[in-house]
Amino acid sequence: METTAFPSLESLADIGLRGGVDMRPTLIRVLTDLYVQKLRHTPEEERHYTELALRLLDRVDVPTRIAVASRLARQLSPPERVVQYLVNDLPEIAAALRAHALLQPAATAEPTRRPHIAPRAEDSATRPERDESSVTHNSHDVDPAIARELNDQFFGASEYERRLILLNLHVVVPVAAGCVPVMREPGIGQRLEAAALGHYREDLAKQLAHALHISAAQARRIARDDLGEPIAVAVKALGVKREVVHRILMFFNPAVGHSVERVHALATLFDEMTLPAAEGMVAIWQALPSEARTVVKHQPASWNDARSQARPAAAARQPPLAAAPARERRDAS
């Protein structure tokens, strides 16, 4: 493929250890997880993934190659060149793919036809017609279990890994700009900026949850992140202006704002990241399973929660109900 279609591809194969962390295993795992979400891929999408995967697989460890093989084994039409590479690898890597239909010889005889079973009248009357346009529109939807895994991988990654993921996300799993539902109100940037400048972290999280259509727990995780890439994703997806973004990055979390280099790196990432890439990450956050949306471990804050002057939680304003203490605790969380 031409490098102009994917200018960062030439350097991906040469990425080594930066800051003591090898970024390549996480990158290939996440991109493969996202690739297998779609049942069908265009030739261009398959070429993009194939070229990237072959460059990275040659430089990652055995457990990572096993994980990639296992994920591709569950897809109906995985990239043939990647499959051939993996089945010619070590036996424990090839095992997951050896039985894949892609590797089976074509049958010379006519395959056995399944008997036709006429649908019941009530089935045909009640079952809606398949809308192919809706299938195409929802092709970016992420399975909740995969969404939770990808979300944990992203938040557990280093700043270098996160950058690589975000700069390549739109290539492996393209999402047309505007397909992911978010609330791009004219004043959202000013509200996020006001919350950041006032150190009202709870209010910042509420604004993010409302605008991105994500859970309160996930919004808090974004607002409390000490590296800052999630907030850069959020403001990119919401279409916040560049000058407002810079002020948000400086004040939303002192762990980020105290480092001029970190703020500059996040501002550069905001500029380089495409809108489809940001929306793709937001789609993962929106797809998190219900239990991940309501139960989240408390994360140590890098600055005092008591300083937040946001509106108190609704449950805190209500008198306790003696008959249902467990329900009260859940509502307050």
Secondary structure as GFF3:
##gff-version 3
##sequence-region A 1 333
A	DSSP	three_ten_helix	3	5	.	.	.	ID=ss1
A	DSSP	alpha_helix	9	12	.	.	.	ID=ss2
A	DSSP	beta_strand	17	18	.	.	.	ID=ss3
A	DSSP	beta_strand	21	22	.	.	.	ID=ss4
A	DSSP	alpha_helix	24	35	.	.	.	ID=ss5
A	DSSP	alpha_helix	43	57	.	.	.	ID=ss6
A	DSSP	alpha_helix	62	73	.	.	.	ID=ss7
A	DSSP	alpha_helix	80	87	.	.	.	ID=ss8
A	DSSP	alpha_helix	91	94	.	.	.	ID=ss9
A	DSSP	three_ten_helix	101	103	.	.	.	ID=ss10
A	DSSP	alpha_helix	121	126	.	.	.	ID=ss11
A	DSSP	alpha_helix	132	137	.	.	.	ID=ss12
A	DSSP	alpha_helix	144	156	.	.	.	ID=ss13
A	DSSP	alpha_helix	159	172	.	.	.	ID=ss14
A	DSSP	alpha_helix	188	197	.	.	.	ID=ss15
A	DSSP	alpha_helix	201	212	.	.	.	ID=ss16
A	DSSP	alpha_helix	216	224	.	.	.	ID=ss17
A	DSSP	alpha_helix	229	237	.	.	.	ID=ss18
A	DSSP	alpha_helix	242	251	.	.	.	ID=ss19
A	DSSP	alpha_helix	254	257	.	.	.	ID=ss20
A	DSSP	alpha_helix	260	272	.	.	.	ID=ss21
A	DSSP	alpha_helix	275	286	.	.	.	ID=ss22
A	DSSP	alpha_helix	290	294	.	.	.	ID=ss23
A	DSSP	three_ten_helix	305	307	.	.	.	ID=ss24
A	DSSP	alpha_helix	314	317	.	.	.	ID=ss25
A	DSSP	alpha_helix	325	332	.	.	.	ID=ss26
###
